[in-house]
Amino acid sequence: MTELILQALYSGLLQGGSYALIALGLALVFGTMKIINLAHGELVLLAAYIAYSVESGLGLGPMFAIPIALVIVSLTSVGVYYIVSRIKKDREINSLILTYGIGVILTNFILLVWKADIRSTSSSWLQEGFEIGPFFSMRSEVIFFGVSLVLMAALWRWLATSWYGRAVRAVSSNRDAAKLMGIDPGRTEMVSFLVAGILAAFAGVALFSYGVIQPAYGGALTVKAFIITVLAGIGSIPGVLIAAVLLGVAEALTVTLASSALQELSGMVLFLLVLFVMPNGLFGAVRRRG
């Protein structure tokens, strides 16, 4: 039993890294614009299907799809921003409805192009077992856990040291004060959506590399990313990783000790418990970056 629990903790850690990669883009936009982009999961899914097309059409591994996914998903994300930026009244609620509609459009686009079949990678190299001491996983899980950590560190550094990173933090803190300091909030928000698209592209390729995808999966990805963002606390990038790992471990332990049918329920229970004890999230009132 001890070995099973330790393996579940290890699997939950790797799964949490993947969840963090999926949630980063949503957390960035939410922290900057206070807008929940309900099309974020569909952007991740679009990148996953691009990876599938590269693998099935060109015979290349999913990771070779990253440059193509970066271009297409980033441009799509910027397109979402330009549509949302047209909203002038009741921005939060109207953007929520609008991005939900965009998500539905993207889901139907994926259905038209790639059909409703469940897809997964055929790369034996990515699916091979990877052993670290007594722990087992797929090679792709370990690779993209490392990618998640690298991208999170890069995002943290970008927010902390670059001009646009500081502009993002200024707009998220006080939009009107940022204008007085010569910052263009519109351009800054567009950059946030662009970076979110880049993160979604990596997350989608990772998703296809270690799991299965289907067109209806986008909404579930958005919900999971939103749960992690709120658990972390609005504006906390390091908190995203910790919240994602907590969610991944909770789900893995639930599958190991109880039933896979309770996996999603365990995530929601954790979500409610943390918010009941810490309404601002794990790091919302302590550390903010972005």
Secondary structure, 3 states (H helix, E strand, C coil): CHHHHHHHHHHHHHHHHHHHHHHHHHHHHHHHHCCCCCCHHHHHHHHHHHHHHHHHHHCCCHHHHHHHHHHHHHHHHHHHHHHHCCCCCCHHHHHHHHHHHHHHHHHHHHHHHHCCCCEECCCHHHHCEEEECCEEEEHHHHHHHHHHHHHHHHHHHHHHHCHHHHHHHHHHHCHHHHHHCCCCHHHHHHHHHHHHHHHHHHHHHHHHHHCEECHHHHHHHHHHHHHHHHHHCCCCHHHHHHHHHHHHHHHHHHHHHCCHHHHHHHHHHHHHHHHHHCCCCCCCCCCCCC
